[in-house]
Amino acid sequence: MSQTLAEWLSKAPFSLALSSGFFGFFAHAGFMRALDDAGLKPARITGSSAGSLIAGAYASGVSGEELCEELRDLRREEFWDPWVGAGLLRGGLFRDRLERLLKAKTFEETEVPLTISVFDIYEKRTRLVESGKLSPVIQASCCFPFLFHPVWLGARPTIDGGVADRPALDSMQPGERVLAHHLVSRSPWRRSDDPSAQVPARPGLIAVAIDDLPRLGPFRLEAGAEASELAYRAAKEALARPVSSDGDTVRLSVT
């Protein structure tokens, strides 16, 4: 029997994965706003890189609408702190802004169980973090190589969680019902821009991938509000699309 994505999500608890994507937190915020409008709250949330920022803030109690408002007027000087090191930016301003945004300060205090992916430089593998202080872990996961200095978590230097767990799915368990908001990579070194190739196939996983979002970066922040609004509208459309209970990819083009 045909069912929409919203109907599939409402039938039983689901986990949400927010992928990596350069300055893709604007689109993730719009996506969360659409879920809030539909009354669909994940039972668990995971995030990698840009996805970790929105996953962490949302899990701490910041709504999708609040996230869109918070990001609407983001200016480069609010996080731009060049300093000598293994990256252009020290990251102190980013951490300060993050601390002001979060309504919970530790993983243990979040409203929704949360897992953040970071990449351990020494061990050359993904670490899945689920305890301790939130802000340094989110900062580490957002630590795009050569843009930000690595973040030390304990005695380990860590960087962007998207290095090895781009879709933020490494912590998902067999049988878990998963909704993934996947930011399609358009980087030339990626093998494919097809989200079905970028998101590992597995039963019970439905991925939403939104095409044609504006390119963003530290010198293109003015397009962030547009990206949030386009993702919001596309997500609402995705929730009305028919899906398969065995797993599916809902891919939309927006203008």
Backbone as JSON, one array per atom type, in Angstrom:
{
  "sequence": "MSQTLAEWLSKAPFSLALSSGFFGFFAHAGFMRALDDAGLKPARITGSSAGSLIAGAYASGVSGEELCEELRDLRREEFWDPWVGAGLLRGGLFRDRLERLLKAKTFEETEVPLTISVFDIYEKRTRLVESGKLSPVIQASCCFPFLFHPVWLGARPTIDGGVADRPALDSMQPGERVLAHHLVSRSPWRRSDDPSAQVPARPGLIAVAIDDLPRLGPFRLEAGAEASELAYRAAKEALARPVSSDGDTVRLSVT",
  "N": [[0.84, -1.19, 0.0], [0.52, 2.24, -0.81], [2.41, 4.82, 0.72], [3.15, 7.98, 2.21], [6.21, 9.8, 2.81], [5.98, 11.25, 5.22], [3.96, 9.78, 6.49], [5.24, 7.31, 6.77], [7.29, 8.01, 8.55], [5.82, 8.71, 10.8], [4.8, 6.36, 11.76], [6.4, 4.86, 13.5], [9.13, 5.14, 15.91], [11.93, 6.99, 14.67], [15.3, 7.46, 13.54], [17.49, 10.22, 12.83], [19.77, 11.3, 10.39], [22.16, 13.71, 9.7], [24.04, 14.94, 7.15], [27.5, 15.58, 6.24], [28.7, 18.57, 4.59], [29.86, 21.32, 2.89], [29.43, 24.25, 4.58], [26.78, 23.55, 4.76], [24.97, 23.74, 6.77], [22.96, 25.63, 6.67], [20.99, 24.59, 4.89], [20.34, 22.23, 6.29], [19.15, 23.36, 8.55], [16.78, 24.47, 7.46], [15.57, 22.09, 6.69], [15.08, 20.87, 9.2], [13.25, 22.67, 10.22], [11.03, 22.12, 8.6], [10.45, 19.49, 9.41], [9.71, 20.01, 12.07], [7.39, 21.55, 11.63], [5.73, 19.56, 10.68], [5.38, 18.06, 12.9], [7.15, 16.0, 13.44], [9.43, 14.38, 15.23], [12.68, 13.27, 15.72], [13.78, 10.18, 17.26], [16.37, 9.77, 17.81], [19.44, 11.37, 16.92], [21.99, 11.97, 14.54], [25.09, 13.44, 13.48], [27.39, 14.88, 11.13], [30.12, 16.95, 10.52], [28.94, 19.85, 8.99], [26.4, 18.9, 9.47], [26.61, 18.1, 12.11], [26.56, 20.45, 13.57], [23.9, 21.39, 13.33], [22.53, 19.1, 14.2], [23.51, 18.87, 16.85], [22.7, 21.34, 17.99], [19.91, 21.2, 17.65], [19.29, 18.86, 19.11], [19.9, 19.84, 21.59], [17.8, 21.46, 22.15], [17.15, 23.61, 20.51], [14.93, 24.89, 18.2], [13.87, 24.12, 14.78], [12.97, 26.45, 13.46], [14.13, 28.44, 15.08], [16.81, 27.88, 14.56], [17.01, 28.57, 11.84], [16.51, 31.33, 12.04], [18.68, 32.11, 13.64], [20.83, 31.66, 11.94], [20.32, 33.32, 9.83], [21.37, 35.95, 9.69], [24.09, 35.56, 9.8], [27.46, 36.53, 9.89], [30.7, 36.8, 8.38], [32.75, 37.83, 9.99], [32.05, 37.01, 12.48], [33.06, 34.51, 12.95], [35.57, 34.51, 11.92], [38.78, 34.17, 12.52], [41.79, 34.34, 11.87], [44.86, 32.6, 12.44], [48.14, 31.5, 13.23], [48.86, 28.15, 12.49], [47.79, 24.71, 12.04], [45.92, 25.22, 9.93], [43.73, 27.77, 8.65], [42.01, 29.27, 10.35], [41.65, 29.87, 13.85], [39.46, 29.11, 15.43], [38.33, 29.92, 17.79], [36.37, 32.0, 17.88], [34.28, 30.74, 16.57], [33.71, 28.7, 18.43], [32.84, 30.28, 20.61], [30.48, 31.41, 19.57], [29.01, 29.12, 19.18], [28.71, 28.16, 21.81], [26.97, 30.07, 22.82], [24.7, 29.49, 21.38], [23.85, 26.85, 22.0], [21.5, 25.1, 24.01], [21.8, 23.11, 25.8], [24.64, 21.9, 27.52], [26.09, 19.57, 27.62], [26.31, 16.21, 26.28], [24.83, 14.51, 27.82], [22.76, 16.07, 28.75], [21.06, 16.65, 26.66], [17.92, 16.93, 24.82], [17.29, 15.03, 22.97], [18.73, 11.9, 22.21], [22.1, 11.87, 21.07], [24.62, 11.55, 18.58], [27.84, 12.31, 17.49], [30.05, 12.52, 14.75], [33.55, 12.49, 14.49], [36.86, 12.91, 13.12], [39.66, 11.08, 13.9], [42.91, 12.05, 13.86], [45.37, 10.79, 14.52], [44.72, 8.03, 14.63], [43.52, 7.72, 12.22], [40.77, 7.34, 11.61], [37.15, 7.3, 12.02], [35.7, 8.63, 14.95], [33.06, 8.06, 17.16], [31.16, 10.09, 19.07], [29.45, 10.37, 22.12], [29.2, 11.4, 24.63], [30.05, 13.72, 27.27], [31.26, 17.16, 27.0], [29.45, 19.28, 24.79], [30.15, 21.44, 22.95], [33.02, 21.43, 22.21], [33.16, 19.02, 20.78], [31.33, 19.29, 18.67], [32.55, 21.46, 17.43], [34.95, 20.22, 16.65], [33.97, 18.32, 14.8], [33.1, 20.01, 12.83], [35.43, 20.94, 11.81], [36.75, 21.77, 9.16], [39.26, 20.55, 7.03], [42.3, 22.33, 6.89], [40.99, 24.76, 6.83], [40.12, 25.28, 9.46], [41.92, 25.09, 12.58], [42.94, 21.9, 13.9], [41.02, 20.23, 16.47], [41.62, 19.39, 19.79], [40.56, 16.6, 21.43], [40.59, 15.41, 24.44], [43.57, 13.68, 24.49], [43.83, 13.6, 21.78], [44.16, 14.76, 18.47], [41.62, 16.05, 16.4], [39.52, 16.25, 13.46], [37.28, 17.29, 10.84], [34.25, 15.52, 10.76], [33.21, 14.54, 8.41], [35.24, 13.46, 6.9], [35.54, 10.66, 6.87], [33.02, 9.72, 7.42], [30.82, 10.74, 5.83], [27.94, 10.67, 5.33], [27.0, 10.52, 7.95], [26.24, 8.08, 9.12], [27.53, 6.06, 10.45], [27.04, 5.26, 13.08], [24.56, 4.09, 13.1], [22.35, 1.37, 13.72], [21.73, -2.11, 12.74], [18.47, -2.68, 11.52], [17.46, -0.31, 12.48], [15.24, 2.36, 11.96], [15.72, 4.84, 9.66], [15.98, 8.21, 8.73], [17.65, 10.11, 6.41], [19.07, 13.21, 5.82], [20.65, 14.23, 3.14], [23.34, 16.02, 1.92], [24.18, 16.65, -1.24], [27.27, 16.02, -2.69], [29.18, 18.12, -4.76], [31.77, 18.2, -5.36], [34.75, 18.01, -7.33], [36.41, 15.81, -6.92], [34.86, 13.81, -5.92], [33.36, 10.67, -6.66], [30.82, 10.51, -7.75], [27.83, 12.43, -8.26], [25.49, 11.39, -7.51], [23.11, 10.79, -5.1], [22.32, 8.24, -4.31], [24.58, 6.78, -4.66], [26.26, 8.0, -2.88], [25.13, 7.63, -0.39], [25.12, 4.89, 1.69], [23.42, 1.91, 0.81], [20.76, 0.42, 2.62], [18.41, -1.6, 4.41], [15.4, -0.05, 5.53], [16.25, 2.57, 5.5], [15.67, 5.84, 4.49], [16.53, 8.31, 2.29], [16.73, 11.81, 1.83], [17.52, 13.96, -0.66], [18.42, 17.08, -1.83], [18.54, 18.86, -4.73], [20.27, 21.5, -6.55], [20.65, 23.54, -4.7], [21.96, 26.71, -3.59], [25.46, 27.4, -3.94], [27.61, 27.62, -1.14], [29.75, 29.27, 1.26], [32.48, 30.71, 3.18], [32.71, 33.18, 1.96], [30.34, 33.49, 0.72], [28.04, 33.85, 2.23], [25.75, 35.3, 2.03], [23.92, 33.91, 0.56], [22.86, 32.09, 2.24], [20.34, 32.31, 3.63], [18.57, 31.96, 1.52], [19.19, 29.31, 0.82], [18.3, 27.96, 3.12], [15.53, 28.47, 3.0], [14.82, 27.3, 0.54], [15.48, 24.62, 1.06], [13.68, 24.12, 3.12], [11.17, 24.33, 1.79], [11.46, 22.3, -0.1], [11.78, 20.08, 1.56], [9.27, 19.92, 2.76], [7.8, 19.21, 0.51], [9.01, 16.74, 0.0], [8.12, 15.23, 2.19], [5.55, 14.7, 1.45], [5.79, 12.93, -0.59], [5.45, 9.66, -2.1], [6.86, 6.69, -0.67], [9.01, 3.78, -0.31], [8.81, 1.18, 2.07], [11.02, -0.35, 2.36], [13.26, 1.1, 2.01], [14.55, 3.99, 0.38], [15.3, 6.67, -1.92], [14.57, 9.98, -1.93], [14.7, 12.32, -4.2], [14.97, 15.7, -5.0], [14.54, 18.53, -7.13], [15.05, 21.96, -6.86], [14.05, 25.38, -7.37]],
  "CA": [[0.0, 0.0, 0.0], [1.32, 3.45, -0.93], [2.47, 5.69, 1.89], [4.03, 9.11, 2.04], [7.33, 9.83, 3.74], [5.48, 11.69, 6.52], [3.24, 8.65, 7.08], [6.24, 6.31, 7.15], [7.99, 8.5, 9.73], [4.92, 8.8, 11.95], [4.36, 5.02, 12.18], [7.25, 4.31, 14.55], [10.29, 6.0, 16.14], [12.95, 7.0, 13.63], [16.54, 8.2, 13.78], [17.77, 11.19, 11.78], [21.19, 11.52, 10.11], [22.43, 14.95, 8.96], [25.33, 14.68, 6.54], [28.51, 16.6, 5.99], [28.49, 19.39, 3.4], [30.53, 22.59, 3.17], [28.47, 25.29, 4.96], [25.46, 23.02, 4.5], [24.1, 23.86, 7.94], [21.78, 26.43, 6.31], [19.99, 23.67, 4.35], [19.9, 21.36, 7.38], [18.23, 24.12, 9.41], [15.5, 24.5, 6.78], [15.01, 20.74, 6.76], [14.57, 20.67, 10.55], [12.04, 23.5, 10.34], [9.93, 21.39, 7.96], [10.09, 18.38, 10.3], [8.98, 20.59, 13.19], [6.05, 21.92, 11.15], [4.95, 18.33, 10.51], [5.29, 17.37, 14.18], [7.95, 14.78, 13.34], [10.64, 14.53, 16.04], [13.47, 12.02, 15.74], [14.08, 9.55, 18.54], [17.83, 9.87, 17.94], [19.96, 12.18, 15.82], [23.44, 11.91, 14.34], [25.55, 14.5, 12.6], [28.78, 14.92, 10.7], [30.53, 18.24, 9.98], [27.84, 20.81, 9.05], [25.28, 18.22, 10.09], [26.8, 18.03, 13.56], [26.17, 21.74, 14.14], [22.45, 21.42, 13.43], [22.13, 17.98, 15.05], [23.82, 19.2, 18.23], [21.84, 22.43, 18.46], [18.53, 20.7, 17.72], [19.21, 17.94, 20.24], [20.0, 20.62, 22.82], [16.55, 22.17, 22.39], [16.95, 24.72, 19.58], [13.99, 24.45, 17.17], [14.25, 24.39, 13.4], [12.74, 27.87, 13.17], [15.17, 29.21, 15.78], [18.07, 27.68, 13.84], [16.96, 29.4, 10.62], [16.65, 32.73, 12.46], [20.04, 32.29, 14.14], [21.78, 31.66, 10.83], [19.91, 34.25, 8.78], [22.24, 37.13, 9.61], [25.47, 35.18, 10.1], [28.48, 37.31, 9.19], [31.99, 36.14, 8.4], [33.59, 38.31, 11.09], [31.64, 36.36, 13.72], [33.85, 33.29, 13.15], [36.81, 34.63, 11.15], [39.89, 34.51, 13.42], [43.03, 33.74, 11.36], [45.93, 32.42, 13.42], [49.15, 30.55, 12.77], [48.61, 26.79, 12.93], [47.48, 23.74, 10.99], [44.66, 25.67, 9.38], [43.67, 29.23, 8.57], [41.27, 29.87, 11.46], [41.89, 29.26, 15.16], [38.22, 28.46, 15.84], [37.82, 30.44, 19.06], [35.12, 32.73, 17.67], [33.26, 29.72, 16.27], [33.34, 28.05, 19.7], [32.07, 31.23, 21.41], [29.14, 31.5, 18.98], [28.38, 27.83, 19.43], [28.35, 28.11, 23.23], [25.79, 30.91, 23.02], [23.56, 28.88, 20.7], [23.42, 25.58, 22.6], [20.69, 25.18, 25.22], [22.37, 22.1, 26.7], [26.09, 22.0, 27.42], [26.69, 18.25, 27.54], [25.51, 15.19, 25.61], [23.92, 13.92, 28.8], [21.65, 17.0, 29.01], [20.26, 16.93, 25.46], [16.54, 16.44, 24.8], [17.27, 13.88, 22.06], [20.05, 11.23, 22.16], [22.91, 12.48, 20.02], [25.95, 11.01, 18.25], [28.6, 13.18, 16.58], [31.23, 11.89, 14.14], [34.77, 13.27, 14.3], [37.92, 12.08, 12.53], [40.87, 11.03, 14.72], [44.07, 12.18, 12.97], [46.37, 9.79, 14.84], [44.27, 6.68, 14.29], [43.01, 7.78, 10.84], [39.45, 6.7, 11.58], [36.06, 8.04, 12.63], [35.3, 8.4, 16.33], [31.66, 8.39, 17.41], [31.16, 10.67, 20.41], [28.1, 10.41, 22.67], [29.22, 11.84, 26.02], [30.94, 14.84, 27.55], [30.86, 18.51, 26.6], [28.99, 19.34, 23.41], [30.74, 22.42, 22.04], [34.29, 21.05, 21.57], [32.95, 17.9, 19.85], [30.72, 19.87, 17.47], [33.61, 22.24, 16.78], [35.87, 19.27, 16.0], [33.31, 17.72, 13.65], [32.99, 21.07, 11.8], [36.77, 21.44, 11.56], [37.1, 21.5, 7.77], [40.72, 20.52, 6.94], [43.06, 23.49, 6.42], [40.27, 26.0, 7.13], [40.21, 25.44, 10.92], [42.9, 24.29, 13.32], [42.38, 20.71, 14.52], [40.55, 20.37, 17.85], [42.09, 18.29, 20.62], [39.6, 15.98, 22.34], [41.51, 14.65, 25.29], [44.94, 13.72, 23.96], [43.75, 13.24, 20.37], [43.76, 15.82, 17.54], [40.51, 15.59, 15.57], [39.05, 17.18, 12.44], [35.96, 17.16, 10.22], [33.65, 14.19, 10.78], [32.89, 14.1, 7.07], [36.39, 12.86, 6.23], [35.29, 9.23, 6.65], [31.61, 9.4, 7.67], [30.11, 11.87, 5.24], [26.48, 10.66, 5.54], [26.7, 10.44, 9.39], [25.5, 6.83, 9.33], [28.37, 5.01, 11.05], [26.53, 4.78, 14.38], [23.24, 3.49, 12.94], [22.36, -0.06, 13.98], [20.85, -2.91, 11.88], [17.07, -2.64, 11.9], [17.06, 1.04, 12.89], [14.54, 3.14, 10.93], [16.57, 6.01, 9.53], [15.8, 9.26, 7.73], [18.92, 10.81, 6.19], [19.08, 14.39, 4.96], [21.97, 14.13, 2.54], [23.79, 17.14, 1.09], [24.86, 16.04, -2.38], [28.57, 16.62, -2.98], [29.49, 18.48, -6.14], [33.21, 18.34, -5.44], [35.26, 17.29, -8.5], [37.1, 14.56, -6.58], [33.89, 12.78, -5.59], [33.13, 9.79, -7.8], [29.49, 10.67, -8.34], [26.95, 13.34, -7.55], [24.25, 10.65, -7.29], [23.01, 10.5, -3.67], [22.2, 6.79, -4.07], [25.95, 6.28, -4.6], [26.93, 8.62, -1.74], [24.53, 7.13, 0.84], [25.13, 3.43, 1.64], [22.08, 1.29, 0.78], [20.46, -0.46, 3.74], [16.97, -1.67, 4.67], [14.87, 0.85, 6.54], [16.83, 3.91, 5.39], [15.15, 6.7, 3.44], [17.36, 9.5, 2.16], [16.21, 12.96, 1.1], [18.62, 14.74, -1.24], [17.83, 18.24, -2.51], [19.46, 19.4, -5.74], [20.19, 22.9, -7.0], [20.82, 24.54, -3.64], [23.07, 27.61, -3.92], [26.78, 27.12, -3.35], [27.85, 28.46, 0.03], [31.1, 29.27, 1.79], [32.71, 31.89, 4.03], [32.56, 34.4, 1.18], [29.04, 33.45, 0.07], [27.06, 33.68, 3.29], [24.51, 36.0, 1.7], [23.0, 32.95, -0.04], [22.44, 31.13, 3.26], [18.9, 32.39, 3.89], [17.91, 31.34, 0.37], [19.37, 27.85, 0.93], [17.41, 27.48, 4.18], [14.15, 28.52, 2.54], [14.65, 26.29, -0.5], [15.48, 23.3, 1.71], [12.42, 24.02, 3.86], [10.09, 24.05, 0.86], [11.7, 20.98, -0.7], [11.54, 19.06, 2.58], [7.82, 19.77, 2.86], [7.39, 18.43, -0.66], [9.5, 15.36, 0.18], [7.27, 14.55, 3.17], [4.31, 14.31, 0.79], [6.11, 11.98, -1.65], [5.34, 8.24, -1.76], [8.14, 6.02, -0.44], [8.99, 2.35, -0.03], [9.21, 0.87, 3.45], [12.28, -1.09, 2.32], [14.36, 2.04, 1.77], [14.3, 4.77, -0.82], [15.93, 7.99, -1.99], [13.69, 11.01, -2.47], [15.58, 13.36, -4.73], [14.17, 16.79, -5.49], [15.19, 19.7, -7.69], [14.36, 23.18, -6.42], [14.46, 26.59, -8.1]],
  "C": [[0.88, 1.25, 0.0], [1.27, 4.25, 0.36], [3.42, 6.83, 1.6], [5.19, 9.01, 3.04], [6.86, 10.24, 5.13], [4.75, 10.55, 7.23], [4.21, 7.59, 7.56], [6.95, 6.73, 8.45], [7.11, 8.47, 10.97], [4.52, 7.43, 12.5], [5.14, 4.48, 13.37], [8.43, 5.26, 14.76], [11.31, 5.88, 15.02], [14.16, 7.8, 14.09], [16.81, 9.1, 12.58], [19.27, 11.37, 11.64], [21.33, 12.77, 9.25], [23.88, 14.9, 8.46], [26.28, 15.87, 6.6], [28.15, 17.37, 4.73], [28.98, 20.8, 3.69], [29.5, 23.7, 3.36], [27.03, 24.86, 4.67], [24.51, 23.13, 5.68], [22.87, 24.72, 7.65], [20.66, 25.51, 5.8], [19.47, 22.73, 5.43], [18.9, 22.07, 8.29], [16.85, 24.2, 8.77], [14.8, 23.16, 6.82], [14.39, 20.48, 8.13], [13.31, 21.49, 10.78], [10.83, 22.78, 9.74], [9.5, 20.2, 8.81], [9.28, 18.89, 11.49], [7.55, 20.94, 12.79], [5.14, 20.7, 11.05], [4.78, 17.56, 11.81], [6.07, 16.08, 14.22], [9.27, 14.99, 14.07], [11.41, 13.23, 16.07], [13.68, 11.5, 17.15], [15.57, 9.61, 18.85], [18.32, 10.67, 16.75], [21.47, 12.06, 15.77], [23.84, 13.02, 13.37], [27.03, 14.42, 12.31], [29.05, 16.28, 10.09], [29.38, 19.25, 10.1], [26.61, 20.2, 9.7], [25.39, 18.15, 11.6], [26.37, 19.33, 14.24], [24.66, 21.79, 14.36], [21.94, 20.29, 14.32], [22.34, 18.32, 16.52], [22.92, 20.29, 18.79], [20.4, 21.97, 18.63], [18.36, 19.78, 18.92], [19.24, 18.69, 21.56], [18.74, 21.42, 23.11], [16.28, 23.35, 21.5], [16.06, 24.24, 18.43], [14.51, 24.75, 15.78], [14.07, 25.85, 13.03], [13.78, 28.74, 13.83], [16.51, 29.08, 15.07], [18.12, 28.54, 12.58], [17.15, 30.87, 10.96], [18.08, 33.03, 12.91], [21.04, 32.43, 13.0], [21.51, 32.75, 9.79], [20.89, 35.41, 8.59], [23.69, 36.82, 9.96], [26.45, 35.97, 9.24], [29.84, 36.66, 9.38], [32.83, 36.57, 9.61], [33.22, 37.67, 12.42], [32.41, 35.06, 13.97], [35.23, 33.37, 12.51], [37.95, 35.11, 12.05], [41.19, 33.84, 12.95], [44.11, 33.7, 12.44], [46.89, 31.36, 12.89], [48.87, 29.16, 13.35], [48.29, 25.9, 11.75], [46.11, 24.01, 10.39], [44.64, 27.19, 9.4], [43.08, 29.86, 9.82], [41.51, 29.12, 12.76], [40.64, 28.52, 15.67], [37.65, 28.97, 17.15], [36.5, 31.19, 18.92], [33.97, 31.77, 17.35], [32.78, 29.06, 17.56], [32.48, 28.99, 20.55], [30.64, 31.33, 20.89], [28.35, 30.23, 19.26], [27.9, 27.72, 20.87], [27.1, 28.94, 23.5], [24.53, 30.27, 22.43], [22.99, 27.69, 21.46], [22.63, 25.8, 23.88], [21.07, 24.11, 26.24], [23.88, 22.13, 26.48], [26.8, 20.66, 27.31], [25.75, 17.31, 26.78], [24.45, 14.64, 26.56], [22.7, 14.8, 29.07], [20.74, 17.22, 27.81], [18.86, 16.32, 25.56], [16.41, 15.17, 23.96], [18.65, 13.22, 22.1], [20.81, 11.63, 20.9], [24.23, 11.75, 19.85], [26.6, 11.91, 17.22], [29.82, 12.43, 16.06], [32.37, 12.9, 14.06], [35.82, 12.33, 13.7], [39.19, 12.22, 13.37], [42.09, 11.02, 13.8], [45.09, 11.09, 13.24], [45.96, 8.39, 14.37], [43.72, 6.58, 12.87], [41.68, 7.03, 10.71], [38.43, 7.61, 12.26], [35.91, 7.64, 14.09], [33.86, 8.85, 16.48], [31.54, 8.83, 18.86], [29.72, 10.83, 20.89], [28.07, 10.88, 24.12], [30.21, 12.99, 26.17], [30.39, 16.17, 27.08], [30.52, 18.56, 25.12], [29.86, 20.22, 22.52], [32.08, 22.0, 21.45], [34.12, 19.92, 20.55], [32.32, 18.41, 18.56], [31.76, 20.69, 16.71], [34.57, 21.33, 16.02], [35.24, 18.7, 14.73], [33.19, 18.72, 12.5], [34.35, 21.56, 11.32], [37.24, 21.04, 10.15], [38.62, 21.59, 7.6], [41.3, 21.76, 6.26], [42.29, 24.81, 6.54], [40.36, 26.3, 8.62], [41.38, 24.62, 11.47], [42.22, 23.03, 13.83], [41.98, 20.98, 15.97], [41.01, 19.14, 18.64], [40.97, 17.86, 21.55], [40.38, 15.02, 23.21], [42.91, 14.8, 24.73], [44.98, 13.46, 22.46], [43.37, 14.46, 19.52], [42.68, 15.28, 16.59], [40.11, 16.68, 14.58], [37.67, 16.73, 11.95], [35.44, 15.72, 10.19], [33.31, 13.64, 9.41], [34.04, 13.47, 6.32], [36.11, 11.4, 5.91], [33.85, 8.81, 6.93], [30.75, 10.54, 7.14], [28.61, 11.82, 5.48], [26.05, 10.59, 7.01], [25.89, 9.2, 9.74], [26.29, 5.77, 10.09], [27.81, 4.46, 12.35], [25.17, 4.1, 14.27], [23.33, 1.96, 13.04], [21.46, -0.81, 13.0], [19.41, -2.87, 12.42], [16.58, -1.28, 12.33], [16.37, 1.74, 11.71], [15.21, 4.51, 10.84], [16.07, 6.93, 8.41], [17.12, 10.0, 7.62], [18.67, 12.04, 5.32], [20.51, 14.51, 4.42], [22.26, 15.33, 1.64], [24.66, 16.58, -0.02], [26.17, 16.77, -2.66], [28.71, 16.91, -4.46], [30.99, 18.69, -6.32], [33.77, 17.5, -6.58], [35.93, 15.97, -8.16], [36.14, 13.47, -6.09], [33.56, 11.96, -6.83], [31.8, 10.06, -8.49], [28.72, 11.71, -7.56], [25.59, 12.7, -7.3], [24.15, 10.3, -5.8], [22.88, 9.02, -3.37], [23.58, 6.14, -4.04], [26.67, 6.81, -3.36], [26.39, 8.13, -0.4], [24.48, 5.6, 0.76], [23.71, 2.87, 1.69], [21.93, 0.38, 1.99], [18.96, -0.48, 3.96], [16.56, -0.65, 5.74], [15.47, 2.24, 6.52], [16.19, 4.65, 4.23], [15.96, 7.98, 3.44], [16.62, 10.57, 1.37], [17.41, 13.78, 0.64], [18.01, 15.85, -2.09], [18.87, 18.84, -3.45], [19.3, 20.92, -5.87], [20.2, 23.92, -5.87], [22.0, 25.43, -3.98], [24.36, 27.18, -3.25], [27.05, 28.13, -2.24], [29.31, 28.34, 0.46], [31.31, 30.52, 2.61], [32.58, 33.2, 3.29], [31.26, 34.41, 0.37], [27.93, 33.22, 1.09], [25.73, 34.33, 2.95], [23.47, 35.06, 1.08], [22.45, 31.95, 0.99], [20.95, 31.13, 3.52], [18.11, 31.76, 2.76], [18.01, 29.82, 0.45], [18.44, 27.27, 1.99], [15.97, 27.42, 3.7], [13.89, 27.47, 1.46], [14.6, 24.89, 0.1], [14.19, 23.08, 2.49], [11.28, 23.64, 2.92], [10.24, 22.65, 0.24], [11.42, 19.86, 0.3], [10.04, 18.84, 2.77], [7.25, 18.97, 1.69], [7.8, 16.97, -0.51], [8.6, 14.59, 1.13], [5.96, 14.07, 2.56], [4.53, 13.29, -0.32], [5.88, 10.55, -1.19], [6.72, 7.61, -1.62], [7.92, 4.54, -0.22], [9.45, 2.11, 1.4], [10.54, 0.13, 3.5], [13.49, -0.19, 2.11], [14.17, 2.73, 0.43], [15.16, 6.03, -0.77], [14.96, 8.94, -2.65], [14.58, 12.16, -2.9], [14.74, 14.45, -5.38], [15.05, 17.86, -6.11], [14.37, 20.91, -7.28], [14.89, 24.35, -7.24], [14.15, 27.8, -7.26]]
}
